[in-house]
Amino acid sequence: MTATQTSDVYYDPYNVNMNADPYPVYRRLREEAPLYYNEPHDFYALSRFDDVDHVLADPKTYISGRGGILEMIKANIEFPPGVLIFEDQPTHTTHRKLLSGVFTPRKVTALEPKIREFCARCLDPLVGAGRFDFIADIGALVPMWTIGMLFGIPEQDQVFIRDRGNESLRTEAGKPMEAKIDTGEAFAAYLDWRADHPSDDIMTDLFQAEFDDETGTRRRLTREEILTYMAVVVGAGNETTNRLIGWAGKVLADHPDQRAELAADPALIPGAVEELLRYEPPGTHIARYVTRDVEWHGGVVPAGSALLLLVASANRDDRRYPDGDRFDIHREFRLGLTFGRGIHYCLGAALARLEGQIALEEILKRFPEWEVDTSAAKLSPTSTVRGWESLPVRIP
């Protein structure tokens, strides 16, 4: 039995027009086809909160080791060690422990003064200019400087590193992503230099870390593993936080009354960032490979299938969030799925939240009002993350 026999709803993650506003389709999927099958691209999809939550909490049935992106599962790629988000236990557990110490609450909180300094550096020159771009003038810069600082990458090289990482997540409009792995060779020169010049940064921490691998062998990371780690963290840290800042600009322009509340009371900003992450998550879906036949909503997903978890749909499921399509900074918050769940919960979630909160606070200090220049705003065409390529705004 297929999932679409009683509904004509169609969902295509590569359809640019659909992705411009996917929420009406998501709502239909939740109500009419909670288990959906797309024949042209050969994948199944779940769209309700409880269903997506259940899958993410079952890493044995729904594995990441074949890829967390639909195109990678289809390409049957063999991943090198260190691609943390595309690993299964026990390898994943071993590698995750090595990075988890980098993003502890204490270490993340200690970054606040520097992140605030980065925001001021972006925004102060814009005061009085009458307009700025949420992406070019802050969203693309603050995450880049933060990640670059953490890894000890020279500032003059950070734009190249950021753009290279972002490019690996982009797709051509209307087409699937090219299934390839970034092995981190762009970081090789920095890593080799750091081997002889240790410092207080993540590269040095990874060099010096000793651990027991999945075979019980006590060792250090190989050069190739460190490079792959760096590619994963830099790519994820730049792109997703950039999108969060962009969505703050668009959503708050659409809700000026709530924006005014935030400007008047910055204590509301952490809750607003949580609501932004729920309402417009940068990553709209996560893919999993199914290891055995499973039944969902009267249909069967066969072993060997690719299953797409529609996080952006789940985050607006009225069963979890009453009136889920409504943006509300005062919403009594229940943890969403934007950063995943279970063993693959995003290690950088606390850092992304902090960057978003500080950026929004510093923007509102200087610019309590703005209006989006819709004629010049441009959504990214990529299917892997959803957000703005440019979001110019006018300041009254």
DRENDO-1510 file (C-alpha; in Angstrom, 1 decimal, always signed):
<recs>
REC; n; res; u; v; w
REC; 1; MET; +0.0; +0.0; +0.0 .
REC; 2; THR; +1.4; +3.4; -0.9 .
REC; 3; ALA; +0.8; +6.6; +1.0 .
REC; 4; THR; -0.7; +8.7; -1.7 .
REC; 5; GLN; -3.6; +6.5; -2.9 .
REC; 6; THR; -6.3; +8.6; -1.2 .
REC; 7; SER; -4.7; +12.0; -1.8 .
REC; 8; ASP; -3.4; +14.0; -4.7 .
REC; 9; VAL; -1.0; +16.0; -2.6 .
REC; 10; TYR; +2.5; +16.3; -4.2 .
REC; 11; TYR; +5.7; +17.2; -2.5 .
REC; 12; ASP; +9.0; +17.7; -4.3 .
REC; 13; PRO; +12.1; +19.0; -2.3 .
REC; 14; TYR; +13.7; +20.3; -5.5 .
REC; 15; ASN; +10.7; +22.4; -6.6 .
REC; 16; VAL; +11.9; +26.0; -6.2 .
REC; 17; ASN; +8.4; +27.5; -6.3 .
REC; 18; MET; +7.1; +25.0; -3.7 .
REC; 19; ASN; +10.1; +25.7; -1.5 .
REC; 20; ALA; +9.4; +29.5; -1.6 .
REC; 21; ASP; +6.5; +28.7; +0.8 .
REC; 22; PRO; +6.3; +24.9; +1.5 .
REC; 23; TYR; +3.9; +25.2; +4.5 .
REC; 24; PRO; +0.6; +24.7; +2.7 .
REC; 25; VAL; +2.0; +21.5; +1.2 .
REC; 26; TYR; +3.3; +20.4; +4.6 .
REC; 27; ARG; -0.1; +21.0; +6.2 .
REC; 28; ARG; -1.8; +18.8; +3.5 .
REC; 29; LEU; +0.9; +16.1; +4.0 .
REC; 30; ARG; +0.2; +16.0; +7.8 .
REC; 31; GLU; -3.5; +15.7; +7.3 .
REC; 32; GLU; -3.9; +13.7; +4.1 .
REC; 33; ALA; -0.7; +11.7; +3.6 .
REC; 34; PRO; +1.2; +11.4; +6.9 .
REC; 35; LEU; +3.2; +8.7; +5.2 .
REC; 36; TYR; +4.0; +10.0; +1.8 .
REC; 37; TYR; +5.8; +8.4; -1.1 .
REC; 38; ASN; +7.4; +10.3; -4.0 .
REC; 39; GLU; +7.7; +8.0; -7.0 .
REC; 40; PRO; +9.8; +10.2; -9.3 .
REC; 41; HIS; +12.6; +10.6; -6.6 .
REC; 42; ASP; +11.9; +7.3; -4.8 .
REC; 43; PHE; +11.7; +8.4; -1.2 .
REC; 44; TYR; +9.2; +8.2; +1.6 .
REC; 45; ALA; +8.4; +11.1; +3.9 .
REC; 46; LEU; +7.0; +11.7; +7.4 .
REC; 47; SER; +5.6; +15.1; +8.3 .
REC; 48; ARG; +4.0; +14.9; +11.8 .
REC; 49; PHE; +6.0; +15.9; +14.9 .
REC; 50; ASP; +5.5; +12.6; +16.8 .
REC; 51; ASP; +6.5; +10.5; +13.8 .
REC; 52; VAL; +9.7; +12.5; +13.0 .
REC; 53; ASP; +10.6; +12.5; +16.7 .
REC; 54; HIS; +10.2; +8.8; +16.9 .
REC; 55; VAL; +12.5; +8.1; +14.0 .
REC; 56; LEU; +15.2; +10.4; +15.2 .
REC; 57; ALA; +15.1; +8.6; +18.6 .
REC; 58; ASP; +15.7; +5.2; +16.9 .
REC; 59; PRO; +19.2; +5.2; +15.3 .
REC; 60; LYS; +19.2; +1.4; +14.8 .
REC; 61; THR; +16.2; +1.2; +12.5 .
REC; 62; TYR; +16.8; +4.5; +10.8 .
REC; 63; ILE; +20.5; +4.9; +10.3 .
REC; 64; SER; +22.7; +7.9; +9.4 .
REC; 65; GLY; +25.7; +5.9; +8.2 .
REC; 66; ARG; +24.4; +5.9; +4.6 .
REC; 67; GLY; +24.0; +9.7; +4.7 .
REC; 68; GLY; +21.7; +12.3; +6.2 .
REC; 69; ILE; +20.9; +13.9; +2.8 .
REC; 70; LEU; +18.6; +12.2; +0.3 .
REC; 71; GLU; +21.1; +12.4; -2.6 .
REC; 72; MET; +23.9; +10.8; -0.6 .
REC; 73; ILE; +21.7; +7.9; +0.4 .
REC; 74; LYS; +20.8; +7.4; -3.2 .
REC; 75; ALA; +24.4; +7.6; -4.3 .
REC; 76; ASN; +25.5; +4.9; -1.8 .
REC; 77; ILE; +28.6; +6.8; -0.8 .
REC; 78; GLU; +31.2; +5.4; +1.5 .
REC; 79; PHE; +32.1; +8.1; +4.1 .
REC; 80; PRO; +35.5; +8.7; +5.5 .
REC; 81; PRO; +36.0; +8.6; +9.3 .
REC; 82; GLY; +35.1; +11.9; +10.9 .
REC; 83; VAL; +31.9; +12.7; +9.1 .
REC; 84; LEU; +30.1; +12.8; +12.4 .
REC; 85; ILE; +26.6; +13.5; +11.2 .
REC; 86; PHE; +26.8; +10.5; +8.8 .
REC; 87; GLU; +28.1; +8.0; +11.3 .
REC; 88; ASP; +26.4; +5.2; +13.3 .
REC; 89; GLN; +27.2; +3.8; +16.7 .
REC; 90; PRO; +29.8; +2.8; +18.0 .
REC; 91; THR; +32.0; +5.0; +15.7 .
REC; 92; HIS; +29.7; +8.0; +16.1 .
REC; 93; THR; +29.8; +7.8; +19.9 .
REC; 94; THR; +33.6; +7.8; +19.9 .
REC; 95; HIS; +33.9; +10.7; +17.5 .
REC; 96; ARG; +31.2; +12.8; +19.1 .
REC; 97; LYS; +32.8; +12.6; +22.5 .
REC; 98; LEU; +35.9; +14.3; +21.1 .
REC; 99; LEU; +34.0; +17.3; +19.9 .
REC; 100; SER; +31.4; +17.5; +22.7 .
REC; 101; GLY; +34.0; +19.1; +25.0 .
REC; 102; VAL; +34.4; +22.0; +22.5 .
REC; 103; PHE; +30.8; +23.1; +22.8 .
REC; 104; THR; +30.1; +22.8; +26.5 .
REC; 105; PRO; +27.8; +25.5; +28.0 .
REC; 106; ARG; +30.7; +27.1; +29.8 .
REC; 107; LYS; +32.8; +27.4; +26.7 .
REC; 108; VAL; +30.0; +28.7; +24.6 .
REC; 109; THR; +29.0; +31.3; +27.2 .
REC; 110; ALA; +32.6; +32.5; +27.3 .
REC; 111; LEU; +32.3; +33.4; +23.6 .
REC; 112; GLU; +29.6; +36.1; +24.2 .
REC; 113; PRO; +31.9; +39.2; +24.5 .
REC; 114; LYS; +33.7; +38.3; +21.3 .
REC; 115; ILE; +30.5; +37.5; +19.4 .
REC; 116; ARG; +29.1; +40.9; +20.6 .
REC; 117; GLU; +32.2; +42.6; +19.3 .
REC; 118; PHE; +31.8; +40.9; +15.9 .
REC; 119; CYS; +28.2; +42.2; +15.7 .
REC; 120; ALA; +29.2; +45.7; +16.6 .
REC; 121; ARG; +31.9; +45.6; +14.0 .
REC; 122; CYS; +29.3; +44.7; +11.4 .
REC; 123; LEU; +26.5; +47.1; +12.5 .
REC; 124; ASP; +28.2; +50.3; +13.7 .
REC; 125; PRO; +29.3; +51.4; +10.2 .
REC; 126; LEU; +25.7; +51.0; +9.0 .
REC; 127; VAL; +24.1; +53.5; +11.4 .
REC; 128; GLY; +22.7; +56.3; +9.4 .
REC; 129; ALA; +23.1; +54.5; +6.1 .
REC; 130; GLY; +19.3; +54.1; +5.6 .
REC; 131; ARG; +19.6; +50.4; +4.6 .
REC; 132; PHE; +21.6; +47.2; +5.1 .
REC; 133; ASP; +21.5; +43.6; +4.1 .
REC; 134; PHE; +20.7; +41.0; +6.8 .
REC; 135; ILE; +22.9; +38.5; +5.0 .
REC; 136; ALA; +25.8; +40.4; +3.4 .
REC; 137; ASP; +26.2; +42.8; +6.3 .
REC; 138; ILE; +25.9; +40.5; +9.3 .
REC; 139; GLY; +24.5; +37.0; +8.7 .
REC; 140; ALA; +27.4; +35.9; +6.4 .
REC; 141; LEU; +30.0; +37.6; +8.7 .
REC; 142; VAL; +29.4; +36.9; +12.4 .
REC; 143; PRO; +29.2; +33.1; +12.1 .
REC; 144; MET; +32.3; +33.1; +9.8 .
REC; 145; TRP; +34.3; +35.2; +12.3 .
REC; 146; THR; +33.2; +33.0; +15.2 .
REC; 147; ILE; +34.0; +29.7; +13.6 .
REC; 148; GLY; +37.2; +31.1; +12.2 .
REC; 149; MET; +38.3; +32.2; +15.7 .
REC; 150; LEU; +37.4; +28.9; +17.2 .
REC; 151; PHE; +39.6; +27.0; +14.6 .
REC; 152; GLY; +42.4; +29.5; +14.5 .
REC; 153; ILE; +41.9; +30.3; +10.8 .
REC; 154; PRO; +43.5; +33.6; +9.7 .
REC; 155; GLU; +40.8; +36.2; +9.1 .
REC; 156; GLN; +42.1; +37.0; +5.6 .
REC; 157; ASP; +41.3; +33.4; +4.6 .
REC; 158; GLN; +37.9; +33.1; +6.3 .
REC; 159; VAL; +35.7; +34.2; +3.3 .
REC; 160; PHE; +37.2; +31.6; +1.1 .
REC; 161; ILE; +36.7; +28.9; +3.7 .
REC; 162; ARG; +33.1; +30.0; +4.4 .
REC; 163; ASP; +32.2; +30.1; +0.7 .
REC; 164; ARG; +33.8; +26.8; +0.0 .
REC; 165; GLY; +31.9; +25.2; +2.8 .
REC; 166; ASN; +28.6; +26.8; +1.8 .
REC; 167; GLU; +29.0; +25.7; -1.8 .
REC; 168; SER; +29.1; +22.1; -0.7 .
REC; 169; LEU; +25.5; +22.5; +0.7 .
REC; 170; ARG; +24.1; +24.3; -2.4 .
REC; 171; THR; +22.1; +22.8; -5.2 .
REC; 172; GLU; +21.3; +24.1; -8.6 .
REC; 173; ALA; +17.7; +25.4; -8.7 .
REC; 174; GLY; +15.3; +22.6; -9.3 .
REC; 175; LYS; +17.9; +19.8; -9.2 .
REC; 176; PRO; +19.2; +17.4; -6.6 .
REC; 177; MET; +22.5; +18.1; -4.9 .
REC; 178; GLU; +25.7; +16.5; -6.3 .
REC; 179; ALA; +26.5; +13.7; -3.9 .
REC; 180; LYS; +30.0; +14.3; -2.7 .
REC; 181; ILE; +32.0; +14.5; +0.5 .
REC; 182; ASP; +34.1; +17.5; +1.6 .
REC; 183; THR; +37.2; +15.9; +3.0 .
REC; 184; GLY; +38.5; +19.2; +4.4 .
REC; 185; GLU; +41.6; +19.6; +2.1 .
REC; 186; ALA; +41.0; +23.4; +2.2 .
REC; 187; PHE; +42.2; +23.2; +5.8 .
REC; 188; ALA; +45.3; +21.2; +5.2 .
REC; 189; ALA; +47.8; +24.1; +5.2 .
REC; 190; TYR; +46.4; +25.5; +8.5 .
REC; 191; LEU; +46.4; +22.1; +10.1 .
REC; 192; ASP; +50.0; +21.3; +9.1 .
REC; 193; TRP; +51.1; +24.7; +10.5 .
REC; 194; ARG; +49.2; +24.2; +13.7 .
REC; 195; ALA; +50.9; +20.9; +14.3 .
REC; 196; ASP; +54.1; +22.8; +14.9 .
REC; 197; HIS; +52.5; +25.8; +16.5 .
REC; 198; PRO; +49.9; +24.7; +19.1 .
REC; 199; SER; +47.4; +27.3; +20.3 .
REC; 200; ASP; +44.2; +27.7; +22.2 .
REC; 201; ASP; +41.8; +26.6; +19.4 .
REC; 202; ILE; +39.9; +23.5; +18.2 .
REC; 203; MET; +42.6; +22.4; +15.8 .
REC; 204; THR; +45.1; +22.1; +18.7 .
REC; 205; ASP; +42.5; +20.3; +20.9 .
REC; 206; LEU; +41.8; +17.8; +18.1 .
REC; 207; PHE; +45.6; +17.2; +17.5 .
REC; 208; GLN; +46.2; +16.5; +21.2 .
REC; 209; ALA; +43.1; +14.5; +22.0 .
REC; 210; GLU; +43.7; +10.9; +23.0 .
REC; 211; PHE; +40.8; +8.4; +22.9 .
REC; 212; ASP; +39.8; +4.7; +22.8 .
REC; 213; ASP; +38.4; +4.1; +19.3 .
REC; 214; GLU; +35.6; +1.6; +18.5 .
REC; 215; THR; +38.2; -1.3; +18.5 .
REC; 216; GLY; +39.5; -0.4; +21.9 .
REC; 217; THR; +42.7; +1.0; +20.6 .
REC; 218; ARG; +44.2; +4.0; +22.4 .
REC; 219; ARG; +45.2; +6.6; +19.8 .
REC; 220; ARG; +45.0; +10.1; +18.4 .
REC; 221; LEU; +43.0; +11.3; +15.5 .
REC; 222; THR; +44.6; +10.9; +12.1 .
REC; 223; ARG; +45.2; +14.0; +9.9 .
REC; 224; GLU; +42.4; +12.9; +7.6 .
REC; 225; GLU; +39.9; +12.6; +10.5 .
REC; 226; ILE; +40.7; +16.1; +11.7 .
REC; 227; LEU; +40.3; +17.6; +8.3 .
REC; 228; THR; +36.9; +15.9; +7.9 .
REC; 229; TYR; +35.8; +17.1; +11.3 .
REC; 230; MET; +36.7; +20.6; +10.4 .
REC; 231; ALA; +34.8; +20.5; +7.1 .
REC; 232; VAL; +31.7; +19.3; +8.9 .
REC; 233; VAL; +31.8; +21.8; +11.7 .
REC; 234; VAL; +32.7; +24.8; +9.6 .
REC; 235; GLY; +30.1; +24.1; +6.9 .
REC; 236; ALA; +27.3; +23.6; +9.4 .
REC; 237; GLY; +28.3; +26.5; +11.7 .
REC; 238; ASN; +28.4; +29.0; +8.9 .
REC; 239; GLU; +25.4; +28.2; +6.8 .
REC; 240; THR; +22.7; +27.5; +9.4 .
REC; 241; THR; +23.4; +30.4; +11.7 .
REC; 242; ASN; +23.5; +32.7; +8.6 .
REC; 243; ARG; +20.0; +31.5; +7.7 .
REC; 244; LEU; +18.8; +32.0; +11.3 .
REC; 245; ILE; +19.8; +35.7; +11.2 .
REC; 246; GLY; +18.2; +36.1; +7.8 .
REC; 247; TRP; +14.9; +34.7; +9.0 .
REC; 248; ALA; +15.0; +37.0; +12.0 .
REC; 249; GLY; +15.1; +39.9; +9.6 .
REC; 250; LYS; +12.2; +38.6; +7.4 .
REC; 251; VAL; +9.9; +37.2; +10.1 .
REC; 252; LEU; +10.2; +40.2; +12.4 .
REC; 253; ALA; +9.6; +42.6; +9.5 .
REC; 254; ASP; +6.4; +40.7; +8.9 .
REC; 255; HIS; +5.4; +41.0; +12.6 .
REC; 256; PRO; +6.3; +44.6; +13.6 .
REC; 257; ASP; +4.3; +44.5; +16.8 .
REC; 258; GLN; +6.3; +41.6; +18.1 .
REC; 259; ARG; +9.6; +43.2; +16.9 .
REC; 260; ALA; +8.7; +46.3; +18.9 .
REC; 261; GLU; +8.2; +44.2; +22.0 .
REC; 262; LEU; +11.7; +42.8; +21.6 .
REC; 263; ALA; +13.2; +46.2; +21.1 .
REC; 264; ALA; +11.5; +47.4; +24.3 .
REC; 265; ASP; +12.4; +44.3; +26.3 .
REC; 266; PRO; +15.5; +42.4; +25.3 .
REC; 267; ALA; +14.8; +39.7; +27.9 .
REC; 268; LEU; +12.2; +38.3; +25.4 .
REC; 269; ILE; +14.9; +37.7; +22.8 .
REC; 270; PRO; +16.0; +34.1; +23.8 .
REC; 271; GLY; +12.4; +33.0; +23.6 .
REC; 272; ALA; +12.0; +34.8; +20.2 .
REC; 273; VAL; +15.0; +32.9; +18.9 .
REC; 274; GLU; +13.5; +29.6; +19.9 .
REC; 275; GLU; +10.3; +30.6; +18.1 .
REC; 276; LEU; +12.2; +31.6; +15.0 .
REC; 277; LEU; +14.0; +28.3; +15.0 .
REC; 278; ARG; +10.7; +26.5; +15.2 .
REC; 279; TYR; +8.9; +28.7; +12.7 .
REC; 280; GLU; +11.6; +28.9; +10.0 .
REC; 281; PRO; +14.2; +26.2; +10.6 .
REC; 282; PRO; +17.3; +26.6; +8.4 .
REC; 283; GLY; +17.3; +22.9; +7.6 .
REC; 284; THR; +13.8; +21.8; +6.5 .
REC; 285; HIS; +14.4; +18.1; +6.4 .
REC; 286; ILE; +16.7; +15.2; +7.5 .
REC; 287; ALA; +17.1; +11.9; +5.6 .
REC; 288; ARG; +17.6; +8.4; +7.1 .
REC; 289; TYR; +18.2; +5.0; +5.6 .
REC; 290; VAL; +15.7; +2.3; +6.7 .
REC; 291; THR; +17.3; -0.9; +7.8 .
REC; 292; ARG; +14.1; -3.1; +8.0 .
REC; 293; ASP; +10.5; -3.0; +6.9 .
REC; 294; VAL; +8.5; -0.6; +9.0 .
REC; 295; GLU; +4.8; +0.2; +9.1 .
REC; 296; TRP; +3.6; +3.8; +9.2 .
REC; 297; HIS; -0.1; +4.9; +9.0 .
REC; 298; GLY; -1.2; +1.7; +7.3 .
REC; 299; GLY; +1.6; +1.7; +4.7 .
REC; 300; VAL; +5.0; -0.1; +4.7 .
REC; 301; VAL; +8.4; +1.5; +4.2 .
REC; 302; PRO; +10.6; -1.3; +2.9 .
REC; 303; ALA; +14.1; -2.0; +4.1 .
REC; 304; GLY; +16.6; -0.1; +2.0 .
REC; 305; SER; +14.4; +2.9; +1.5 .
REC; 306; ALA; +15.3; +6.6; +1.9 .
REC; 307; LEU; +13.0; +8.3; +4.4 .
REC; 308; LEU; +12.8; +12.0; +4.5 .
REC; 309; LEU; +11.9; +13.6; +7.9 .
REC; 310; LEU; +10.2; +16.9; +7.3 .
REC; 311; VAL; +11.4; +18.9; +10.3 .
REC; 312; ALA; +9.9; +22.2; +9.1 .
REC; 313; SER; +6.5; +20.5; +8.9 .
REC; 314; ALA; +6.8; +18.8; +12.2 .
REC; 315; ASN; +7.7; +22.1; +13.9 .
REC; 316; ARG; +4.4; +23.5; +12.8 .
REC; 317; ASP; +2.3; +20.4; +13.6 .
REC; 318; ASP; -0.8; +21.7; +15.5 .
REC; 319; ARG; -0.8; +18.4; +17.5 .
REC; 320; ARG; +2.4; +19.6; +19.1 .
REC; 321; TYR; +2.1; +23.4; +18.8 .
REC; 322; PRO; -1.4; +24.8; +18.8 .
REC; 323; ASP; -1.9; +27.1; +15.8 .
REC; 324; GLY; +1.5; +26.1; +14.6 .
REC; 325; ASP; +1.5; +28.3; +11.5 .
REC; 326; ARG; +1.3; +31.4; +13.8 .
REC; 327; PHE; +4.6; +33.1; +14.9 .
REC; 328; ASP; +4.4; +34.0; +18.6 .
REC; 329; ILE; +7.4; +35.1; +20.6 .
REC; 330; HIS; +5.4; +34.4; +23.8 .
REC; 331; ARG; +4.7; +30.8; +22.9 .
REC; 332; GLU; +5.0; +28.5; +25.8 .
REC; 333; PHE; +7.9; +26.6; +24.2 .
REC; 334; ARG; +8.3; +22.9; +23.9 .
REC; 335; LEU; +11.5; +21.7; +22.3 .
REC; 336; GLY; +11.4; +21.6; +18.5 .
REC; 337; LEU; +13.3; +19.4; +16.1 .
REC; 338; THR; +15.4; +22.1; +14.4 .
REC; 339; PHE; +18.6; +20.7; +15.9 .
REC; 340; GLY; +17.6; +17.1; +15.6 .
REC; 341; ARG; +17.1; +14.7; +18.5 .
REC; 342; GLY; +18.9; +11.8; +20.2 .
REC; 343; ILE; +22.5; +10.8; +19.4 .
REC; 344; HIS; +22.7; +13.2; +16.5 .
REC; 345; TYR; +21.4; +16.3; +18.3 .
REC; 346; CYS; +23.4; +19.2; +16.9 .
REC; 347; LEU; +26.6; +19.8; +18.9 .
REC; 348; GLY; +26.6; +23.4; +17.9 .
REC; 349; ALA; +23.0; +24.2; +19.0 .
REC; 350; ALA; +24.0; +26.3; +22.0 .
REC; 351; LEU; +26.5; +28.3; +19.9 .
REC; 352; ALA; +23.9; +28.9; +17.1 .
REC; 353; ARG; +21.4; +30.1; +19.7 .
REC; 354; LEU; +23.9; +32.4; +21.3 .
REC; 355; GLU; +24.9; +33.9; +18.0 .
REC; 356; GLY; +21.3; +34.4; +17.0 .
REC; 357; GLN; +20.4; +36.1; +20.4 .
REC; 358; ILE; +23.3; +38.4; +20.4 .
REC; 359; ALA; +22.9; +39.4; +16.7 .
REC; 360; LEU; +19.2; +40.1; +17.2 .
REC; 361; GLU; +19.9; +42.1; +20.4 .
REC; 362; GLU; +22.6; +44.2; +18.7 .
REC; 363; ILE; +20.5; +44.8; +15.6 .
REC; 364; LEU; +17.5; +46.0; +17.6 .
REC; 365; LYS; +19.6; +48.3; +19.7 .
REC; 366; ARG; +20.5; +50.2; +16.5 .
REC; 367; PHE; +17.6; +49.5; +14.2 .
REC; 368; PRO; +14.3; +48.9; +16.1 .
REC; 369; GLU; +12.4; +49.2; +12.8 .
REC; 370; TRP; +13.1; +48.0; +9.2 .
REC; 371; GLU; +11.2; +47.2; +6.1 .
REC; 372; VAL; +12.3; +44.4; +3.7 .
REC; 373; ASP; +13.1; +45.5; +0.1 .
REC; 374; THR; +11.1; +42.6; -1.4 .
REC; 375; SER; +12.1; +43.5; -5.0 .
REC; 376; ALA; +15.8; +42.8; -4.2 .
REC; 377; ALA; +15.4; +40.0; -1.6 .
REC; 378; LYS; +16.4; +36.5; -2.9 .
REC; 379; LEU; +15.8; +33.1; -1.4 .
REC; 380; SER; +18.5; +30.4; -1.8 .
REC; 381; PRO; +17.5; +27.8; -4.4 .
REC; 382; THR; +19.2; +25.0; -2.5 .
REC; 383; SER; +17.2; +22.0; -1.2 .
REC; 384; THR; +19.3; +21.2; +1.8 .
REC; 385; VAL; +18.9; +24.4; +3.7 .
REC; 386; ARG; +16.2; +27.1; +3.3 .
REC; 387; GLY; +16.9; +30.7; +3.7 .
REC; 388; TRP; +17.9; +34.0; +2.2 .
REC; 389; GLU; +20.8; +34.7; -0.2 .
REC; 390; SER; +20.1; +38.4; +0.2 .
REC; 391; LEU; +17.7; +40.3; +2.5 .
REC; 392; PRO; +18.1; +44.0; +2.0 .
REC; 393; VAL; +16.1; +46.2; +4.3 .
REC; 394; ARG; +15.2; +49.9; +4.5 .
REC; 395; ILE; +15.6; +51.8; +7.8 .
REC; 396; PRO; +13.1; +54.6; +8.4 .
</recs>
